[in-house]
Amino acid sequence: MNFIDELRWRGMIHDVMPGTEELLSKEMVSAYVGIDPTADSLHIGHLVGIMMLKHLQLCGHKPLVLIGGATGMIGDPSGKSEERNLLDEVTLRKNQDALTKQIARLLDFNEANPNCAVAVNNYDWMKEFSFLQFIRDVGKHITVNYMMAKDSVKKRLTGETGDGMSFTEFTYQLVQGYDFLHLYLNHNCKLQMGGSDQWGNITTGTELIRRKTGGEAYALTCPLITKADGGKFGKTESGNIWLDPLKTSPYKFYQFWLNTSDADAEKYIRIFTLFTREEINEMVTEHNQAPHLRTLQKALAKDLTIRIHSVDDFNAAIEASEILFGKGTTETLKNLTEDVLLSVFDGVPQSEISASLLDQGVSLVDLVADVTTIFGSKGEARRMLKDGGIQLNKEKMSEDILVTRNHLLNNKYILIQKGKKNYYLLLVK
């Protein structure tokens, strides 16, 4: 496959330096993407860079992942209006280990393959670099005029964003530029890739390589991913969508992709999956013929949930999703973790009841009409109960029963369903 063609039809090219395509056509090229370890998990925004590396590898080239232990200590000013908090070395190392494990699931690191992926950490070569050595060996070759011409710098210095820029952040592009030089010299890396906001930092690296070695290096960026409504990709009301299942459950992860708009799903399925052009075109046609079936969203959610998590997590997410649409069973409900249970029923009315009520048992009618206000009266509750309109933990009730601790989900919840669509979650304290 031609790497540039592959990215182009997927909508993953914003800028590409002249000569890049010619380089890729004549040799196996090592290329890198940098990720600063500012958290102990990747979020889905990082997947764009990882997918660029994945396609690079599938096209026969060699991907390098640079975990920015050093640059993470500084903070990239690109696209930022204020400085980030600086992290200590222990935290950065912990974050680096976590990110490396996640990336290992997505790229081929098998050393038996000539184009196996390699993970490096720029802290390993920057930690012994003295300040004097750095400004002599690196700073000497890049003028202040050149650095100040970068958009990420200009916007901060003119007050367009934020309150100016510290010397620390000003030097970020030099440190990133040196990374490229180091990888060029030690890993024969000739291409750096990243988001379009990284163009200035990347080209500083190509310039440093040219001035220090006389060699040629190249840059390629992809567009920053946005939502069709203009909102920020990957952000929800509760924050980032993380790859770590402890930060974002596989159910929430699955739901994020399932709930994308038609326009976004058509864009995302090209960027975040490995489906071929023919497969995607066929899915788009099928989706357009019956949009209500959400063909694209289902394919996108399935593919990503399985690749990032597992088949079991995907199946569990499907089962959890079906609970809201009447297909779930009592057994399915009991098997949900508390996190998933609360995710599934996020937004439904909740009430607190005393655990002491369940020690002796409380009648279902009393529970829904006296203890809570799910029903306006006992008479209304009894009528609906007689008609089979009340479910307790997804089990249809035909008569008044005693509700006890045996009915608890996760030892503290009870789910009441009134009619087909009205759910109520009781928290037992």
C-alpha positions, 0 to 999 in steps of 0.5 A: 500500500502507498502510505500517503494515498492510504492516509489521504483517502482516510482524511488524515493528511493536513500538511505534508512536506515536499519529498515525503512521498518520494522518500516513502516510495524508495525505502523502508522509512522510520517515522515517529509520533511523540506523546507526552506522558501527562496522564497514566492513560492514553485518551482517544485523542491520542488514537489519531497519532497511533493510527498514523503509525499503524498504517505506516507499519501496515505499509511496510515502514517502521513506527517509533513511539516517543514517550516524552518524559523530558518534554512532558516536564516542560509542557507543549505550548501548541494550542494552549492558552496557559502553562501546564503543571509540571510533573515530577520524574516519578509520576512521569515514569509511572505514566510512561509505563502505563502508556507503553503497555497500552500502545503495545496492544495497538502496534506490532512490537515483535522484534522478529519483524524488520519493521517492528515498532520501537518505543523510546523515551526522550528523558533517556537522552535529555537527562544528562544534557547540561544547559550549557551543552544544550544551548551550544549544540542546539540553540546555536543552530536555530535563531530566535527570529525563526522560533518567534515566527511559529504560530504557537509562539506568536499567539502567546507573545501577542496576548492573543491567547494566555498571558505570555509565555515562559522561557521554559515553554519557549524552549519546547520546540528546541527540545522537540527539534533535538528529539528528531535529530537524535532519532535521525542519528540513532534510529535513521528516523527521517519522518515525524508525524503529528497533529496539525498544531505540531507543524511548527515544532516538527519543522524546527526538527527538520531545520535542525537536522538540515543545519547540523548534518546537512541531511534531509528530514520530513514532516507530515501532519493530520487535521485536528479531529473535531465533531460535526457540531464544532464541539471538541472531539473526545470530550464529554461532560465527565471529561476525556474518553480514556483507554484505561477501563478504570477511567472510562468503562468499556461500556462508556467507551462503546457508548461514546462511539455508538452515539456519534452523529451520522456525519461524525461516524462516516469520518471516524470510521475512516480514521480510527478503524482498519476497514478497507476503502471497499468495506467502508464504502459498502457500509456507508451505502448501507447506512445511507439506505437505512440510517435508523439502523446505525450501521456505521456507528455499530461497526465503529463501536464494535471495532474499537471496543474489541481492539482497545478492550476485548471481545468479552468487554464488547459483548458485555457492553451490548448486553448492558445496552440492551437492558434499556431496550427491554431485552436485558434479563435479571441475570444480566442486570445482576452481572453488571458492575456498579460502574456500568450499572450507574452508567446504564441508568445515568439520568434516571430518577434516583431515590434513597431508602433505608436499609433497615426497611429491607431487614424485615422486608417491605411490600412492593406496593408500599415501596413504590407508593409510600416509601418512594413516590414512583406511584401517586397511590397504592391503588394505582400501583396495584392496578399496574401490578395486576396488569404486569406493568411493574418490573423489579430488577427486570423481572415482571411482577404479577403480585405484591411481594416482600422486597428484601436484601436478597433483591439488592444489586451490587449490595445497594441498588434496586431497579424499578421499572414502571411501564415500558420506559420509566426506570427508577433506581433506588439507592439503599443506605 
